[in-house]
Amino acid sequence: MSQEVRYSRSFIEDLKVIESLAYQKVYDFVFIKFSQINYLQELPELRQVGTSGIFYRFTVENYLIGIEVTGQIIKFISILPKPEI
């Protein structure tokens, strides 16, 4: 993927407070493995959020990772605990 990747302050703050085991897995995925992905559709459990067409979420461990996709820019915006069903 030849995208520009950005990280919002809220994403970094969310990352700081998740449990340590999940922190390492989320960190590795977002900052290392993400750059190896060719298409957004390869993200685990990728879903569009809302109707605007720019917000998506995917899953790493038991967390939902929120992203904003605008052209060639992908911005990580949040990390939320995955709701239990």
mmCIF file of the C-alpha atoms, coordinates in Angstrom:
data_MODEL
# 
_entry.id   MODEL 
# 
loop_
_atom_site.group_PDB 
_atom_site.id 
_atom_site.type_symbol 
_atom_site.label_atom_id 
_atom_site.label_alt_id 
_atom_site.label_comp_id 
_atom_site.label_asym_id 
_atom_site.label_entity_id 
_atom_site.label_seq_id 
_atom_site.pdbx_PDB_ins_code 
_atom_site.Cartn_x 
_atom_site.Cartn_y 
_atom_site.Cartn_z 
_atom_site.occupancy 
_atom_site.B_iso_or_equiv 
_atom_site.pdbx_formal_charge 
_atom_site.auth_seq_id 
_atom_site.auth_comp_id 
_atom_site.auth_asym_id 
_atom_site.auth_atom_id 
_atom_site.pdbx_PDB_model_num 
ATOM 1  C CA . MET A 1 1  ? 0.000   0.000   0.000  1.00 0.00 ? 1  MET A CA 1 
ATOM 2  C CA . SER A 1 2  ? 1.433   3.395   -0.903 1.00 0.00 ? 2  SER A CA 1 
ATOM 3  C CA . GLN A 1 3  ? -0.581  5.288   1.678  1.00 0.00 ? 3  GLN A CA 1 
ATOM 4  C CA . GLU A 1 4  ? 0.381   7.975   4.139  1.00 0.00 ? 4  GLU A CA 1 
ATOM 5  C CA . VAL A 1 5  ? -0.331  6.806   7.681  1.00 0.00 ? 5  VAL A CA 1 
ATOM 6  C CA . ARG A 1 6  ? -1.132  9.181   10.531 1.00 0.00 ? 6  ARG A CA 1 
ATOM 7  C CA . TYR A 1 7  ? -2.045  8.688   14.184 1.00 0.00 ? 7  TYR A CA 1 
ATOM 8  C CA . SER A 1 8  ? -4.411  10.941  16.104 1.00 0.00 ? 8  SER A CA 1 
ATOM 9  C CA . ARG A 1 9  ? -3.620  12.016  19.636 1.00 0.00 ? 9  ARG A CA 1 
ATOM 10 C CA . SER A 1 10 ? -6.711  10.135  20.850 1.00 0.00 ? 10 SER A CA 1 
ATOM 11 C CA . PHE A 1 11 ? -5.396  6.930   19.252 1.00 0.00 ? 11 PHE A CA 1 
ATOM 12 C CA . ILE A 1 12 ? -2.047  7.277   21.037 1.00 0.00 ? 12 ILE A CA 1 
ATOM 13 C CA . GLU A 1 13 ? -3.821  8.013   24.336 1.00 0.00 ? 13 GLU A CA 1 
ATOM 14 C CA . ASP A 1 14 ? -6.079  4.962   23.872 1.00 0.00 ? 14 ASP A CA 1 
ATOM 15 C CA . LEU A 1 15 ? -3.039  2.805   23.141 1.00 0.00 ? 15 LEU A CA 1 
ATOM 16 C CA . LYS A 1 16 ? -1.370  3.882   26.385 1.00 0.00 ? 16 LYS A CA 1 
ATOM 17 C CA . VAL A 1 17 ? -4.217  2.572   28.551 1.00 0.00 ? 17 VAL A CA 1 
ATOM 18 C CA . ILE A 1 18 ? -5.006  -0.860  27.095 1.00 0.00 ? 18 ILE A CA 1 
ATOM 19 C CA . GLU A 1 19 ? -3.828  -3.984  28.913 1.00 0.00 ? 19 GLU A CA 1 
ATOM 20 C CA . SER A 1 20 ? -0.141  -4.792  28.426 1.00 0.00 ? 20 SER A CA 1 
ATOM 21 C CA . LEU A 1 21 ? -0.504  -8.095  26.535 1.00 0.00 ? 21 LEU A CA 1 
ATOM 22 C CA . ALA A 1 22 ? -2.969  -6.552  24.088 1.00 0.00 ? 22 ALA A CA 1 
ATOM 23 C CA . TYR A 1 23 ? -0.836  -3.402  23.898 1.00 0.00 ? 23 TYR A CA 1 
ATOM 24 C CA . GLN A 1 24 ? 2.066   -5.349  22.386 1.00 0.00 ? 24 GLN A CA 1 
ATOM 25 C CA . LYS A 1 25 ? -0.150  -7.088  19.805 1.00 0.00 ? 25 LYS A CA 1 
ATOM 26 C CA . VAL A 1 26 ? -1.943  -3.889  18.812 1.00 0.00 ? 26 VAL A CA 1 
ATOM 27 C CA . TYR A 1 27 ? 1.346   -1.976  18.679 1.00 0.00 ? 27 TYR A CA 1 
ATOM 28 C CA . ASP A 1 28 ? 2.992   -4.642  16.491 1.00 0.00 ? 28 ASP A CA 1 
ATOM 29 C CA . PHE A 1 29 ? 0.031   -4.749  14.136 1.00 0.00 ? 29 PHE A CA 1 
ATOM 30 C CA . VAL A 1 30 ? -0.435  -1.003  13.772 1.00 0.00 ? 30 VAL A CA 1 
ATOM 31 C CA . PHE A 1 31 ? 3.197   0.106   13.603 1.00 0.00 ? 31 PHE A CA 1 
ATOM 32 C CA . ILE A 1 32 ? 4.828   -2.918  11.923 1.00 0.00 ? 32 ILE A CA 1 
ATOM 33 C CA . LYS A 1 33 ? 2.432   -5.323  10.172 1.00 0.00 ? 33 LYS A CA 1 
ATOM 34 C CA . PHE A 1 34 ? 0.083   -2.638  8.841  1.00 0.00 ? 34 PHE A CA 1 
ATOM 35 C CA . SER A 1 35 ? 2.761   -1.402  6.429  1.00 0.00 ? 35 SER A CA 1 
ATOM 36 C CA . GLN A 1 36 ? 2.884   -4.893  4.877  1.00 0.00 ? 36 GLN A CA 1 
ATOM 37 C CA . ILE A 1 37 ? -0.825  -4.914  3.997  1.00 0.00 ? 37 ILE A CA 1 
ATOM 38 C CA . ASN A 1 38 ? -1.601  -4.370  0.319  1.00 0.00 ? 38 ASN A CA 1 
ATOM 39 C CA . TYR A 1 39 ? -5.338  -3.679  0.554  1.00 0.00 ? 39 TYR A CA 1 
ATOM 40 C CA . LEU A 1 40 ? -7.525  -2.393  3.374  1.00 0.00 ? 40 LEU A CA 1 
ATOM 41 C CA . GLN A 1 41 ? -9.814  -5.369  2.788  1.00 0.00 ? 41 GLN A CA 1 
ATOM 42 C CA . GLU A 1 42 ? -7.047  -7.540  4.293  1.00 0.00 ? 42 GLU A CA 1 
ATOM 43 C CA . LEU A 1 43 ? -7.631  -5.978  7.726  1.00 0.00 ? 43 LEU A CA 1 
ATOM 44 C CA . PRO A 1 44 ? -9.270  -8.407  10.184 1.00 0.00 ? 44 PRO A CA 1 
ATOM 45 C CA . GLU A 1 45 ? -13.057 -7.972  10.376 1.00 0.00 ? 45 GLU A CA 1 
ATOM 46 C CA . LEU A 1 46 ? -12.984 -4.674  8.459  1.00 0.00 ? 46 LEU A CA 1 
ATOM 47 C CA . ARG A 1 47 ? -16.332 -2.862  8.542  1.00 0.00 ? 47 ARG A CA 1 
ATOM 48 C CA . GLN A 1 48 ? -17.485 0.555   7.398  1.00 0.00 ? 48 GLN A CA 1 
ATOM 49 C CA . VAL A 1 49 ? -18.781 2.792   10.192 1.00 0.00 ? 49 VAL A CA 1 
ATOM 50 C CA . GLY A 1 50 ? -21.657 5.075   9.317  1.00 0.00 ? 50 GLY A CA 1 
ATOM 51 C CA . THR A 1 51 ? -22.595 6.226   5.840  1.00 0.00 ? 51 THR A CA 1 
ATOM 52 C CA . SER A 1 52 ? -19.865 8.773   5.113  1.00 0.00 ? 52 SER A CA 1 
ATOM 53 C CA . GLY A 1 53 ? -17.613 6.155   3.510  1.00 0.00 ? 53 GLY A CA 1 
ATOM 54 C CA . ILE A 1 54 ? -14.445 7.351   5.228  1.00 0.00 ? 54 ILE A CA 1 
ATOM 55 C CA . PHE A 1 55 ? -14.670 5.723   8.674  1.00 0.00 ? 55 PHE A CA 1 
ATOM 56 C CA . TYR A 1 56 ? -13.874 2.045   9.211  1.00 0.00 ? 56 TYR A CA 1 
ATOM 57 C CA . ARG A 1 57 ? -13.044 -0.264  12.038 1.00 0.00 ? 57 ARG A CA 1 
ATOM 58 C CA . PHE A 1 58 ? -11.175 -3.534  12.280 1.00 0.00 ? 58 PHE A CA 1 
ATOM 59 C CA . THR A 1 59 ? -10.256 -5.926  15.066 1.00 0.00 ? 59 THR A CA 1 
ATOM 60 C CA . VAL A 1 60 ? -6.953  -6.711  16.752 1.00 0.00 ? 60 VAL A CA 1 
ATOM 61 C CA . GLU A 1 61 ? -7.117  -8.953  19.808 1.00 0.00 ? 61 GLU A CA 1 
ATOM 62 C CA . ASN A 1 62 ? -10.235 -7.864  21.720 1.00 0.00 ? 62 ASN A CA 1 
ATOM 63 C CA . TYR A 1 63 ? -10.095 -4.283  20.489 1.00 0.00 ? 63 TYR A CA 1 
ATOM 64 C CA . LEU A 1 64 ? -11.738 -2.342  17.689 1.00 0.00 ? 64 LEU A CA 1 
ATOM 65 C CA . ILE A 1 65 ? -9.358  -0.018  15.878 1.00 0.00 ? 65 ILE A CA 1 
ATOM 66 C CA . GLY A 1 66 ? -11.014 3.008   14.250 1.00 0.00 ? 66 GLY A CA 1 
ATOM 67 C CA . ILE A 1 67 ? -9.515  4.499   11.103 1.00 0.00 ? 67 ILE A CA 1 
ATOM 68 C CA . GLU A 1 68 ? -10.351 7.363   8.774  1.00 0.00 ? 68 GLU A CA 1 
ATOM 69 C CA . VAL A 1 69 ? -9.550  6.843   5.091  1.00 0.00 ? 69 VAL A CA 1 
ATOM 70 C CA . THR A 1 70 ? -9.315  9.990   2.983  1.00 0.00 ? 70 THR A CA 1 
ATOM 71 C CA . GLY A 1 71 ? -7.735  9.430   -0.420 1.00 0.00 ? 71 GLY A CA 1 
ATOM 72 C CA . GLN A 1 72 ? -4.192  8.192   0.179  1.00 0.00 ? 72 GLN A CA 1 
ATOM 73 C CA . ILE A 1 73 ? -4.233  9.101   3.897  1.00 0.00 ? 73 ILE A CA 1 
ATOM 74 C CA . ILE A 1 74 ? -5.098  6.560   6.572  1.00 0.00 ? 74 ILE A CA 1 
ATOM 75 C CA . LYS A 1 75 ? -5.484  8.004   10.049 1.00 0.00 ? 75 LYS A CA 1 
ATOM 76 C CA . PHE A 1 76 ? -5.747  5.798   13.123 1.00 0.00 ? 76 PHE A CA 1 
ATOM 77 C CA . ILE A 1 77 ? -8.288  7.521   15.367 1.00 0.00 ? 77 ILE A CA 1 
ATOM 78 C CA . SER A 1 78 ? -9.323  5.254   18.238 1.00 0.00 ? 78 SER A CA 1 
ATOM 79 C CA . ILE A 1 79 ? -9.028  1.976   20.105 1.00 0.00 ? 79 ILE A CA 1 
ATOM 80 C CA . LEU A 1 80 ? -12.095 0.608   21.878 1.00 0.00 ? 80 LEU A CA 1 
ATOM 81 C CA . PRO A 1 81 ? -12.687 -2.654  23.725 1.00 0.00 ? 81 PRO A CA 1 
ATOM 82 C CA . LYS A 1 82 ? -14.621 -5.083  21.525 1.00 0.00 ? 82 LYS A CA 1 
ATOM 83 C CA . PRO A 1 83 ? -18.142 -5.538  22.918 1.00 0.00 ? 83 PRO A CA 1 
ATOM 84 C CA . GLU A 1 84 ? -18.832 -9.018  24.220 1.00 0.00 ? 84 GLU A CA 1 
ATOM 85 C CA . ILE A 1 85 ? -21.734 -10.790 22.589 1.00 0.00 ? 85 ILE A CA 1 
# 
